[in-house]
């Protein structure tokens, strides 16, 4: 069972987090990785964050898909022996919120992935064009210089053409480091987006930890929070 010494488990600023699709991966990763006992202040922060979001959440229409989801959760709550009607309703609404956030998170993540892949493709195209044009202007520069000797009467015109082609070649090749740097940034952003994506929710663990953190269930041998001298004066806030 989850047993560990009480220590800080919530990252700095977590208490100011908003439960939105953009922040879902942070909340889910932290919450699913919780090890009990927690510090009292962290339990309070989690309860406030979850309860505040649930209070503002409106459940979706009872479509066949959502009805099936609720029926599955009902069976799961039965297996966890959560019988208090008020606790069951609150937990079901909390889980429905998690489901809605996860679906929106996936859509947002896939849209972000598509955008980065399109930008990477555009960057690759732009780099290819820059190299092609740079080589073409470089060849034109060399040919115009050779022409100086073949057509001495037009040397001034060829010199101007050589200078123009040389400048264009320099501008094309000069853009390559910038494009390469941007490509590195795009690949890093894409990797971060893929890394932060939560492809599926571990509902069993989510139910287990939500029930414990919200105080809807007690398990013998599992200490959800551990009191210390600093927080003895806020004990009553937990109940």
C-alpha positions in Angstrom: 0.0 0.0 0.0 1.1 3.6 -0.4 3.4 4.3 2.6 6.1 7.0 2.7 7.3 9.7 5.1 5.4 12.9 4.9 7.2 15.3 2.5 6.4 17.9 0.0 4.8 16.2 -3.0 3.1 19.1 -4.7 5.3 21.3 -7.0 5.6 25.0 -6.2 2.6 27.0 -7.3 0.4 23.9 -7.5 -2.2 25.4 -5.2 -2.8 28.2 -7.8 -3.3 25.7 -10.6 -6.5 25.8 -12.7 -8.0 22.6 -13.7 -8.1 23.2 -17.4 -7.1 21.1 -20.4 -3.8 23.0 -20.7 -2.9 22.1 -17.1 -4.4 18.6 -17.1 -1.1 16.8 -17.6 0.4 18.6 -14.6 -2.5 17.8 -12.3 -2.8 14.2 -13.5 0.9 13.4 -13.3 1.2 14.8 -9.8 -2.0 13.4 -8.5 -1.6 9.9 -9.8 1.9 9.8 -8.4 0.9 10.8 -4.8 2.3 8.7 -2.0 0.6 8.8 1.4 0.8 10.3 3.9 0.7 13.8 2.6 1.2 17.0 4.6 -2.0 18.5 5.9 -1.5 21.7 3.9 -1.2 19.6 0.7 -4.4 17.7 1.5 -6.1 21.1 1.9 -4.7 22.4 -1.3 -5.9 19.3 -3.2 -9.3 19.4 -1.7 -9.8 23.1 -2.5 -8.5 22.7 -6.1 -10.8 19.7 -6.8 -13.9 20.9 -5.0 -13.6 24.3 -6.5 -13.4 22.9 -10.0 -16.2 20.4 -9.4 -18.5 23.1 -8.1 -18.0 25.0 -11.3 -18.4 22.0 -13.5 -21.6 21.2 -15.4 -22.0 17.5 -16.3 -22.5 16.7 -20.0 -25.8 15.4 -21.4 -26.5 11.8 -20.6 -25.6 10.5 -24.0 -25.2 6.7 -24.5 -21.4 7.1 -24.3 -21.6 9.1 -21.1 -24.2 6.8 -19.6 -21.9 3.8 -20.2 -19.1 5.7 -18.6 -21.1 6.4 -15.5 -22.3 2.8 -15.2 -18.7 1.6 -15.3 -17.8 4.1 -12.6 -20.8 3.0 -10.5 -19.5 -0.6 -10.6 -16.0 0.6 -9.7 -17.4 2.5 -6.7 -19.2 -0.6 -5.6 -15.9 -2.5 -5.7 -14.3 0.2 -3.6 -17.2 0.0 -1.1 -18.1 3.7 -1.3 -21.8 3.6 -0.3 -22.5 7.0 1.1 -24.9 8.6 -1.6 -23.5 12.1 -1.2 -19.9 10.8 -1.5 -20.8 8.7 -4.5 -22.5 11.6 -6.3 -19.6 13.9 -5.5 -17.0 11.4 -6.6 -18.9 10.6 -9.8 -19.0 14.3 -10.7 -15.3 14.6 -9.9 -14.5 11.7 -12.2 -16.8 13.2 -14.9 -14.7 16.4 -14.7 -11.5 14.4 -15.1 -13.0 12.7 -18.2 -14.0 16.0 -19.8 -10.6 17.5 -19.0 -8.8 14.4 -20.5 -10.8 14.5 -23.7 -10.2 18.2 -24.2 -6.5 17.7 -23.3 -6.1 15.0 -26.0 -7.8 17.2 -28.6 -5.6 20.2 -27.6 -2.5 18.0 -27.6 -3.1 16.5 -31.0 -3.9 20.0 -32.4 -0.6 21.2 -31.0 1.3 18.2 -32.4 -0.2 18.8 -35.9 0.8 22.5 -35.7 4.4 21.7 -34.8 4.6 19.1 -37.5 3.4 21.5 -40.1 5.9 24.1 -38.9 8.7 21.5 -39.1 7.6 20.7 -42.6 7.6 24.3 -43.6 11.0 24.9 -42.0 12.4 21.9 -43.9 11.0 23.3 -47.1 12.3 26.8 -46.4 15.8 25.4 -45.7 15.8 23.4 -48.9 14.8 26.5 -50.9 17.5 28.5 -49.2 20.2 25.9 -50.0 19.0 25.6 -53.6 18.9 29.3 -54.2 22.2 29.8 -52.5 23.9 27.3 -54.7 22.3 28.7 -57.8 23.4 32.3 -56.9 26.9 30.9 -56.1 27.2 29.2 -59.5 25.9 32.4 -61.2 28.6 34.4 -59.3 31.4 32.1 -60.5 30.1 32.1 -64.1 29.9 35.9 -64.2 33.4 36.2 -62.9 34.6 33.9 -65.6 32.7 36.0 -68.1 34.8 39.0 -67.1 37.7 37.6 -69.0 35.6 36.3 -72.0 33.8 39.6 -72.5 36.2 42.4 -71.4 34.0 45.0 -73.0 31.2 44.3 -70.5 33.3 43.9 -67.4 31.6 46.6 -65.4 28.1 45.1 -66.0 29.4 41.6 -65.2 31.1 42.8 -62.0 27.7 44.3 -60.9 26.0 41.1 -61.7 28.7 39.1 -59.8 28.3 41.4 -56.8 24.5 41.0 -56.9 24.6 37.2 -57.1 27.2 37.0 -54.4 25.1 39.1 -52.0 22.0 36.9 -52.7 24.1 33.7 -52.2 25.4 35.1 -48.9 21.8 36.0 -47.7 20.6 32.5 -48.5 23.4 30.8 -46.7 23.2 33.2 -43.8 19.6 32.2 -43.2 20.5 28.5 -42.6 21.7 28.9 -38.9 18.5 30.7 -38.1 16.4 28.0 -39.7 18.5 25.2 -38.0 18.0 26.9 -34.6 14.2 27.2 -35.2 14.1 23.5 -36.2 15.7 22.5 -32.9 13.2 24.6 -31.0 10.3 23.0 -33.0 11.5 19.5 -32.4 12.0 20.2 -28.7 8.5 21.7 -28.5 7.0 18.7 -30.3 8.8 16.3 -28.0 7.6 18.2 -25.0 4.0 18.1 -26.3 4.2 14.4 -26.9 5.8 13.8 -23.5 3.1 15.8 -21.7 0.2 14.0 -23.5 -1.8 11.7 -21.2 -3.1 9.0 -23.6 -5.2 7.2 -21.0 -6.4 7.7 -17.5 -5.8 5.0 -14.8 -9.3 5.1 -13.5 -8.7 2.6 -10.7 -5.9 4.6 -9.2 -7.8 7.9 -9.8 -10.8 6.6 -7.9 -8.7 5.3 -5.1 -6.7 8.5 -4.6 -9.7 10.8 -5.1 -11.7 8.9 -2.5 -8.8 9.1 0.0 -7.9 12.7 -0.6 -11.5 13.9 -0.4 -12.1 11.9 2.7 -14.7 9.6 1.2 -12.9 6.4 2.1 -10.6 5.2 4.8 -8.3 2.2 4.3 -6.8 0.3 7.3 -3.1 0.9 7.3 -3.2 3.9 5.0 -2.5 7.3 6.6 -3.8 10.0 4.2 -2.2 12.9 6.1 0.2 13.3 9.0 -0.2 16.1 11.5 2.8 18.2 12.5 3.1 21.1 14.9 2.9 23.6 12.1 -0.6 22.6 11.1 -2.3 21.4 14.3 -4.3 24.6 14.4 -6.1 23.8 11.1 -7.2 20.2 11.9 -10.8 21.2 12.0 -10.7 22.4 8.4 -10.3 18.9 7.1 -13.8 17.8 8.3 
